[in-house]
Amino acid sequence: MSGSVQNIRLVPGEVDLATLRAIYQGGVALTLADEARAAIDRASATVDAIVASGNVVYGINTGFGKLAQTQIPADRLAELQRNLVLSHSVGLGELLPDNVTRLVVATKIISLARGHSGVRIALIEALLALFNAGVMPCIPEKGSVGASGDLAPLAHLSLMLLGEGQVRVDGVLIPATEGLARVGLTPFVLGPKEGLALLNGTQVSTALALRGLFEGENLFAAGLMAGALSLEAIKGSIKPFDARIHQARGQQGQISVAAAVSALLEGSEILSSHANCGRVQDPYSIRCVPQVMGACLDNLSHAARVLQIEANAASDNPLVFSDSGDVISGGNFHAEPVAFAADIIALAVAEVGAISERRLALLLDTGLSGLPPFLVRDGGVNSGFMIAQVTAAALASENKSLAHPGSVDSLPTSANQEDHVSMATYAARRLGSMCFNTAAVVGIEAMAAAQGIDFHRPLQSSTLIEQEMSRIRAQVAFLDQDRLLAPDIDTMRLWASSNAWPEALSALLPSMRTTNVE
């Protein structure tokens, strides 16, 4: 890895969201806390003792799934684990991007290092070395139903340890054997249970859901900033943000959002210029920002708590409890918590975009906004933001379909042995498309709101809003007359996807304020 690298020490079971966000963003190197190593060694020794005893234990010397009753002789256990990885590597579609793959590998390391998987420390150290060298497994995005864990995609992760297939370094595909050689490794011969421990688990679903959470947090902050810009553009009322209203209801997200927007607008000349205008009520998309965005914040916060727990979880099967010598088969690989969390994030992301699109429509309606029609002076000859709002409407509408819950779906697999699955992987994966859509919608709103504020010059907004206006104007110019807007829209989509927000907004985001698992 090149450039400035942040060193992160992983304490399995205690990795916080801020750390996971840093891994997602990149530029980090991972080490494992020394205190985790003893538990890993004990669990590995427990597996070795079971093999030596000849006792039949699922996942160690048996087949898998519907073949769990088939005993495997000791001299074929390595073949069993290798075949497991090869037979399960059936994923399809585009490869997961490096930011998601980093989270997959990191959370797999965390899970194995909890000391309940029975793998050798050398296997975990290999994953750490490959991660730190920027050697990423090639994981296709499709092929998992979210139980028994993310079998197919995690099998593709495991292929690199066997020296099979390809890996990716700085976006370039190279043979897995070459990737191993870069860190001084040769292909592994997997020990008893090691292949199963690698394949079982919710790490792909969790990584995809974490991406949705982190991107959703960025969009939430951007949506609040865009809403504040729009309030200024229409010379809306600040009264609905009075703290007393929200304390009377008691919803924490609502209270926090109202306070944040009030902080953004503190000291605005535009607000004071119409303090006695007699405006009674703004449309809901302005007046109910605390209620709608506050509910989104509460949902994001709940999903964040679930995903932080899951990122630290021992989620393979069976689990080794070395204190008693027990190896117990259960169902921690079932990703239902992740599926629900992803569905909740989807609702929040869709609503951030939906209310943003309504504010955009309000800005363009001269009868409601008091601004020039479609935010352009020479209307008729110029269409202004008319069709940009059509794009926003199309994307917001698409998100309605994408927001349909994935967790309510299930198809049985493995000859009905695995008869109810979570569909968490799809539920989490679709968040990528939803965040893209909402980023574009919010970006268009912010660009339109900035246009509206410029119509009020020389009046100034608050210090924070004017700083954001400068940031926007450094990227997109005022629309004097019609021009090609698609590049500006994409620029503003990236603006909405950033994480460079004032403290009043960033302090609301779960991954920037949650430091441990409750």
N, C-alpha and C positions, 0 to 999 in steps of 0.2 A: 504494500500500500504506500502511496506517495502523499506528499503534502503533510499538513498538520493533522495528527492523529490523536483522538481522545482515547485514553486507556480506560476501559470499563472492567471492573471486577464483579463477576457474577456470583451472587450468593443465592443459590437455588431456593425458591420459596419466598424470596424477599425482593425480587427485581421489580422496580416501580415503573410507572407509565412513562415518566420522563426519560428513563434509561431506554425503554423500548422505542420511544420516539427518536432518540439519538441514534439507535441502531438502524432504524428505518431511514433516517436522513443520510447516514453513511459517515465515513471518515472516522471510524472507531476500530479499536483492537480489543479483543476480549481475553480475559484471563479468568480462571476458575478459582474461587475462594478455597484456600487450603483446607478449611474445615469440612468441605464437602467430600474430600477424597476418602476419608475413612469409611463413610457410609457406602460409597460406591464399591470399595474393596470388599466390605462385608457382604454386600448383596451378591457380588460376583462369586465369592467363596461359597455362599449358600447354594448357588446354582451348581457349582463344581461338585459340591458334596452330594447333591441329589443325583447327578449323573453317575458318580462313583458308587452310590448305593444301589443303583438299578431300580429305584422306585419310579413308578410311572406318574409323571406330572405334566399336565397340559402345557403346551408351549415350549417345553424343554426337551421331551423325548416322545412327543406325539405329533400327529398331523394337526391340521388347523381347520377351523370352521366345521363343516359337516364331517370332516375326516378326523375329528378330535379323538375318536375312539381307536385310531390306528396307532399302535406302538411302533416307534422307530428304533432300530438297534443302535448302539453307541457308535459303531464304526461308520454310520451313515448320517450322523447329526450335522456334520459340516456341510454335507451334500444337501441335507434338508433345508438349512438356513440359506444356502446359495440359491437353491431352486425357488425358495419362497420369494426372494427378491426379484429374480428373473421373471417368474410367472405373474407377479403382481405389477410389473412395469408395463402397464397397458394404457397409459395416459395419452391424451390427444390434445390438439389445439396449440395456441401460442404458448411460448414459454413464459413463466412468471417473470416479471421484471426483477432486476437485482435488488431493489429496495424491499420488495416482498420476500424474495428469497433469503435475504439477510435475516429477516425476522423468523422465517421458517427454520433456518439452521440454528439461530440463537435460541429459540424456544425449544427446539429438540435437544440442544445441549443442556438447557436448564432442566428439562423433564428427566432426561437420563441421569443427570447429576443429583436428582433428589434421593438416589440410593434405593429405589424400589424396582429398578429394571433389570438388574443382574448382569449388566454388561461390564466388560473390562474398562479400566480407566484409559487404556491405550486408544480405545475407540473414540472416547470423548475428546481426548487430546488431539486425535487426528482431525476431528471436526473443527476444533479450535484453530489448529494450524492452517487448515484449508481456508477457513473464514478470514483469518488475519492476513493471508496471502492473496485475498481477493479471488480465490478459486470457488466459483459458484456452481452448484449442481444445475443441470438442465431439467426443470420441472414443468411438464405440460400442465396447462390450467384446467383441463377437463378430465373427468374420470373418477371423481370421488362422490360418494353419497353421504359422507360424514359419519359413517359407522360401517365396519369396525375401525374407526378412525379414518384418516385420509390415506387409505392403503396404497392406491396407485401413485399419487404424487409423492408420497414418502418413499415408495419403492424406487422411484426415479432419483430421489435424493441419495438413496443408499447405493445406487449403481456406481457412483464415483468411488466409494470405498472399495468396491470390488475391482475397480479398474475397467469397468464396462462403460461403453457409450462415450459421451462427450461431456465436458464441463465448459464453463464460460469464464473468461478472464478479460476484464475491460471490454465486454461486449463481443469478444472474439471466441469462437468455438474451437476447442482443441481436444485431443483425445484425453480421456480420464486418466490414463496411465501417465501422460505428461503432466497433468495437473497434480497428481500424487508426487511425481518426481520433484516438482518445484519445492515441495516441503520435505523432501527426503524420505518419502514413503513408497512402499510397494503395495500392490493390492492385498487386501485383508482376506484371510480365511476366517469366516465368521464362526464364533463359538456358539455353544448351546444358548438358545433364546435370543441371541443378539440380532438376528435378522428380524424376528418378530417384534422386538423392542423398538427397532428402528421404524418399522412399518406401522405399528399400532400407535395411535396418538392423534391429537386434534391440531397439530402445529400448523398445517396449511390453512385450515379453516380459520384458526385464530389469527394467523399472520394477515390473511386477507381482511378479516374483520378489523384488525388493528389499523390497517391502511385506511379502511373506511372511516374509522374513528378519528384518526389524525387528520385526514383530509376533511372530514365532516366538521371537526373543530375549527379548522381554518375558514371553512365556508360559513360557519356560524358567526365567527367574528367579522368576516367580510359582510355578511348580511346585516349585522347590527350597524356597521359603519355605513353601508349603503342606505339603510333606513334612516340614519341620522342625516345623511346628505339629502335624502328626499324630503325629510321634514323641513329642512332649511329651504330647499328649492321651492316648495309650495307655501312657504311661510306658515307652516302648521303650528299647532298649539303644543306647548310643553306641559300643559296642565295634566294630561293623562299620565304623565310620568311622575307625578307627585308621590312621594314615598308613602304617604298616609293611605292612599288607595290600595297599595299592594300589601302593606302591613295588615290591612283590614281583611284581606283574603287569606294571606299566610303561605302562599306557594313560594318556596324558596327561589326557584329559578326566576319566577316573575319579579320578585323583589330585587334580585341581583341584576336582572336585565334593565329594569327601570332606573336603578342607580347608575349603571354603566352608561346608558344613553344620556342621562342628565349630566354626568361627568364630561362626556364628549362635547356637549353643547354649552358648557359653562363659559360665560363671558361673551356670548355671541351678540354682535350688533344687529344681525338680521332678526334674531328673536326679539330683542328689545325694540326694534323698529315697528313692530306690530303688536306690542303688548296690550294695547287697548282697542284692537280692531273689531272686537265684538264677535270674533269667530267662536262659535259654540262647540262644534264637533267636526273632527276630521273623519274621513272614511276609515273603516276598520283596519285596513292595511297599514295605516299610520297610527291610529289611536290604540290599537290592540297589539302593538309590537311587544310590550312586556308579557302579555298573556300568551301569545303564540310562540314567540322566541323563548320565553321562559320555560314553556312546556318542552320545547325542543332541547333546551339546556338540561332539564331534569332527565330526559330520556338519554341524552348523551352521557350524563354523569352515571346513570345506572348501568348502561352498557359498558362504560369504562371500568367500573368496579368488577363486573363479571369477567371482562377480558383480562384484566390484570391478574385475577385469581387463576384463570385458565392458562395464561402464559407461564405461570409458575407451577402448574399442576403435573403430577405423575398421571399421565392419561393413557399409558399403554396397558397391556394385559397379557398374561397374569402379572400380578404385582408381588414382589418379593419382600417379605418382612423378616429381616435377618435376625432380629432379636429372638424370635420364636422358631425360626427355621421354616416358617410357613410360606407357601407360594399359592396365592388365592386368585382364582379366576373370577372376574367381575365384568363391569361394563363402563369403566371410566373413559373408554375411547368414544363413547356415544356423545356426539357434539351438540346435543340439544341446547345446552346453555349458550353456546356460540351462535347457533341458529337463531335463537330468540334475540340475542344481543344484536346480531346483524339486522334482523327485521326491525328492531327498534331504531337502530341507526338509520335504516332506510326511510322510516317514517319521518325522522327529524330532517334528513337531507332533503326529502321531497317537499316538506313544509317550508323550509328555509327558501327554496326556490319558488314555491307557489306564492308565498306572500310577497316575495321580491318582484315577481312578474306582475302582481296586482299593483304594486306601487309604481312600477314602470308605466303601466297603462294609465294610472292616475296622472303621472307627470305629463303624458302626451295629450290628455284631455283638457283643453283650454278652459272648458266650463267649470272644471273642478280645481284645476291647478292655478289658474290665473296666468299661466305662462303662454308664450306663443304656441299655436298649434304644431304639434310634433317637434317642438323645441327648435324651430328654425325660423329666422326672421322673414325670409322671402318665400313663404309657403305657396304651394301651387307649382311654381317652377322647381322648387326643392321639396322633397318628401321628408327630409330630416330623419328622425328616428322611427318613422312609421313601420318600416319592414324589419328593423332590428327588434321591435316588439313582437313581430310575427315569429321570428326565430326563437325568442324567449318563450313565447306561448307554446311553440312546438316542443321545445325541450322540457318545459314544465309538464306538459301533457304526457310526454313519453315517460317521465318519472312516475306518473300515476300508475302506469302499467308495471313498471319495474318494481314499484313499492309493494306489490302483492307479496304476502309473506311466503318465504321459502319453507319455513318450519312446519307448515301444515301439510306438506307433501311427504309422501313416503312410498317407496317401492321395495318389496322384499328381495333379498339377495341370498346367495349361498344355499340354494335349495330350501329356502324358508327357515334356515337356522338363524339368519339375520333378518328377521321379519318386520322390523320397524327401524327406519333410519332417519337421520336428522335433516339431510339435504343442506347442511350448514355450509358446505363448500360453495355451492351455487349462491346461497343466501348472502354469503360474504363477498363472493367474487363480483356479483352484480353491482355492488356498491361503487366500484370503480367507474362504471358508466354513469351512474347516478350523480356521483360527485363531479364528473366532467360536465354534465348537463347543468347542474346547479351553479357551478362556477361561472359558466357562460351567462346564465340568467342574471346572477348577482353582478357580474362584471358589466353587463349592459345597463342594468339599473344605475350603477355607480357612475358610469360614463354619462348617462342621461341626466342624473341628478347634478353632476358637476356642471353640465351645460346650463341647467336651471339656475344654479347658484350664480354663475357668471352673468346671468341676466339681471341680477340684483346689485351689481357693482355700481358705485364704489363701496357699498356696505360690506363689511367683513363678518365672517362667521367666527367661531371660537378658535382659539389657538390650535387645538387638536384637529379640528375640521380643516382649518386652513393648511395645516401641515399635510393632511391627506390630499387636499386639493392640489397642492404643489407636486405631490408624488404622482397623482393622476395626470396632471398637465405635463409632467416630464415625459410621459409615455404616449398620451393621445392629445391632439390639439382640439381647441374649440371648433365646433362645426359651423363655419360661416356659410358654406354651401355644400351641396351633395358631393360626396367623394366615396371612393371605395372604402366601405366600413369593415369588411371582413377582417382585415389585419388588425384594426383597432379592437374589434370584438375579441379576437384571440389574445391580444395583449392584455385586455381587461379580464379575460378568463384567468390568465396567469396571475394577475393582480389579486383576484379573489382567492386563488389557491395558495397565496403566500402565507407566511406566519409572522410577518412584520407588522404587528398591531400594537397600539398603545397599551400601557399597563392596565387601563380600565377594562380592556377587552381580554387581553391575554390572561389576566388573573381569573377569568371565568372558566378557562379551558381545563378539563379534567387532567390532561396529561401534563399540564404545567402547574398543577396544584396538589395532585395526589402523590404522596411520597411513600406510602406503604399499603399493604393489604389490610383491610379492616377485619 
